[in-house]
Amino acid sequence: MQMLRAGLFFGLAWAGPAMAQVPQSLLACSTRVADAERLKCYDDALNALSADARKMSEKREKEAAAAAAAAAATAAAAAEANAKAAEAAKTDAFGKRASAEERIEQVDATVAEILRDSANKAIFVLDNGQMWRQADGFGQALIKAGTAVSIKRGSMGSFRLVPRGSSRTVAVIRMR
């Protein structure tokens, strides 16, 4: 028992000077309640004491900033890709039955090719892959391959193909 007391006394006597050398700035940090504030306080206090600590902190901050920038860029790219996919899905659904939330009012495209059916009605193949057939037998506006057109939603579920810059329209039905 005597030896235990001597060891404890010696340990306390030796630790006393070491405890006295702890900077007050570090001791003050231990009173911070919030973890993030306490960690920042310790970092600031250590950086004030050591050039090596400052270099390590600067390196860590640069790496964290680079990681945050990369994460932000990835998130922005994903959001843009999702928005494009949603718009493409809406465009693809145009002319098909869709719920009110998915409904868009018009699609803009360019006529890639014009075919004819057995009744000599025009079939418009658009550059977005859609095919629209002329619905009525009335003459079509001056539309040829390369013409920029809009297909607009009409009344009672109908659709109208409108060449850009023209007021003439053609009633159409979506084939594909």
C-alpha positions as CSV (number, residue, x, y, z in Angstrom):
1,M,0.0,0.0,0.0
2,Q,2.9,2.3,0.8
3,M,4.3,1.8,-2.7
4,L,0.9,2.7,-4.3
5,R,0.8,6.0,-2.3
6,A,4.4,6.8,-3.3
7,G,3.6,6.1,-7.0
8,L,0.5,8.2,-6.9
9,F,2.4,11.1,-5.2
10,F,5.2,10.9,-7.7
11,G,2.7,10.8,-10.7
12,L,0.9,13.9,-9.4
13,A,4.1,15.7,-8.7
14,W,5.3,15.0,-12.2
15,A,1.9,15.9,-13.9
16,G,1.6,19.2,-12.0
17,P,4.1,21.1,-14.1
18,A,2.7,19.6,-17.3
19,M,-0.8,20.8,-16.4
20,A,0.5,24.2,-15.6
21,Q,1.9,24.5,-19.2
22,V,-1.5,24.0,-20.9
23,P,-2.4,27.3,-22.5
24,Q,-5.4,29.1,-21.1
25,S,-6.9,29.3,-24.6
26,L,-7.1,25.5,-24.8
27,L,-8.6,25.3,-21.3
28,A,-11.2,27.9,-22.2
29,C,-12.3,25.7,-25.2
30,S,-13.3,22.9,-22.8
31,T,-16.1,25.1,-21.5
32,R,-17.8,25.3,-24.8
33,V,-21.0,23.2,-24.9
34,A,-21.6,22.8,-28.6
35,D,-19.4,20.3,-30.3
36,A,-18.7,22.4,-33.4
37,E,-17.9,25.5,-31.4
38,R,-15.6,23.5,-29.1
39,L,-13.8,21.9,-32.0
40,K,-13.3,25.3,-33.8
41,C,-12.0,26.8,-30.5
42,Y,-9.4,24.0,-30.2
43,D,-8.4,24.3,-33.8
44,D,-8.0,28.1,-33.4
45,A,-6.0,27.8,-30.2
46,L,-3.7,25.1,-31.6
47,N,-3.2,27.1,-34.8
48,A,-2.1,30.1,-32.7
49,L,0.5,27.9,-31.0
50,S,1.9,25.9,-34.0
51,A,2.9,26.6,-37.6
52,D,2.5,22.9,-38.4
53,A,-1.0,22.9,-37.0
54,R,-1.9,25.9,-39.2
55,K,-0.6,24.1,-42.3
56,M,-2.6,21.0,-41.5
57,S,-5.7,23.1,-40.8
58,E,-5.3,25.0,-44.1
59,K,-4.8,21.7,-46.0
60,R,-7.9,20.2,-44.3
61,E,-10.0,23.3,-45.2
62,K,-8.9,23.2,-48.8
63,E,-9.8,19.6,-49.1
64,A,-13.2,20.2,-47.4
65,A,-13.9,23.1,-49.8
66,A,-12.9,21.0,-52.8
67,A,-15.1,18.1,-51.6
68,A,-18.0,20.5,-51.1
69,A,-17.6,22.1,-54.5
70,A,-17.5,18.6,-56.1
71,A,-20.6,17.6,-54.2
72,A,-22.4,20.8,-55.3
73,A,-21.4,20.2,-58.9
74,T,-22.6,16.6,-58.8
75,A,-25.9,17.7,-57.2
76,A,-26.3,20.4,-59.8
77,A,-25.6,18.0,-62.7
78,A,-28.0,15.5,-61.2
79,A,-30.7,18.1,-60.9
80,E,-30.2,19.3,-64.5
81,A,-30.3,15.7,-65.7
82,N,-33.5,15.0,-63.8
83,A,-35.1,18.2,-65.1
84,K,-34.2,17.2,-68.7
85,A,-35.5,13.7,-68.2
86,A,-38.8,15.0,-66.8
87,E,-39.1,17.4,-69.7
88,A,-38.3,14.6,-72.2
89,A,-40.9,12.4,-70.5
90,K,-43.5,15.2,-70.8
91,T,-42.7,15.8,-74.5
92,D,-42.9,12.0,-75.2
93,A,-46.3,11.9,-73.5
94,F,-47.6,14.8,-75.5
95,G,-50.5,13.6,-77.6
96,K,-51.1,10.6,-75.4
97,R,-53.5,10.4,-72.5
98,A,-51.9,12.1,-69.5
99,S,-52.9,13.3,-66.1
100,A,-53.5,17.0,-65.5
101,E,-50.1,17.4,-63.7
102,E,-48.1,15.9,-66.7
103,R,-50.0,17.9,-69.3
104,I,-48.1,20.3,-71.5
105,E,-49.8,22.6,-74.0
106,Q,-47.4,22.5,-76.9
107,V,-44.3,20.8,-78.4
108,D,-41.8,22.5,-80.7
109,A,-40.0,20.5,-83.3
110,T,-38.8,20.4,-86.9
111,V,-40.4,18.3,-89.6
112,A,-37.8,15.7,-90.6
113,E,-39.9,13.9,-93.3
114,I,-43.3,14.0,-94.7
115,L,-44.9,10.7,-95.8
116,R,-48.4,10.0,-97.3
117,D,-51.0,7.4,-96.2
118,S,-53.3,5.5,-98.5
119,A,-55.9,8.4,-98.3
120,N,-53.1,10.9,-99.4
121,K,-53.1,12.5,-95.9
122,A,-49.7,13.8,-94.7
123,I,-47.8,11.9,-92.0
124,F,-45.3,14.3,-90.3
125,V,-42.2,12.7,-88.9
126,L,-40.6,15.1,-86.4
127,D,-37.0,15.3,-85.4
128,N,-38.0,14.3,-81.8
129,G,-39.2,10.9,-83.1
130,Q,-42.9,11.7,-83.0
131,M,-45.2,10.9,-85.9
132,W,-48.4,12.9,-86.5
133,R,-51.0,12.1,-89.2
134,Q,-53.1,14.8,-90.8
135,A,-56.6,14.3,-89.3
136,D,-58.8,16.0,-91.9
137,G,-58.8,16.0,-95.6
138,F,-58.4,19.8,-95.9
139,G,-55.3,21.1,-97.5
140,Q,-52.2,21.4,-95.5
141,A,-50.2,24.6,-95.0
142,L,-46.9,25.0,-96.8
143,I,-45.1,22.5,-94.8
144,K,-42.1,20.6,-96.0
145,A,-39.1,18.8,-94.5
146,G,-37.0,21.2,-92.4
147,T,-40.0,23.4,-91.4
148,A,-40.1,24.4,-87.7
149,V,-43.5,23.6,-86.3
150,S,-45.4,23.6,-83.0
151,I,-48.0,21.1,-82.2
152,K,-50.6,22.7,-79.9
153,R,-53.3,21.2,-77.8
154,G,-56.7,22.2,-79.1
155,S,-60.2,21.8,-77.8
156,M,-61.8,18.5,-76.9
157,G,-58.6,16.5,-77.1
158,S,-57.6,17.7,-80.5
159,F,-54.1,18.8,-81.7
160,R,-53.1,21.4,-84.3
161,L,-49.8,21.5,-86.2
162,V,-48.7,25.1,-86.7
163,P,-45.7,26.0,-88.9
164,R,-43.7,28.8,-87.2
165,G,-44.5,32.2,-88.7
166,S,-47.8,31.0,-90.1
167,S,-51.4,31.3,-88.9
168,R,-52.5,28.3,-90.9
169,T,-52.9,25.1,-89.0
170,V,-53.4,21.4,-89.7
171,A,-55.4,19.1,-87.5
172,V,-53.3,16.1,-86.5
173,I,-53.5,12.8,-84.6
174,R,-50.5,11.3,-82.8
175,M,-49.4,8.0,-84.3
176,R,-46.2,7.5,-82.4
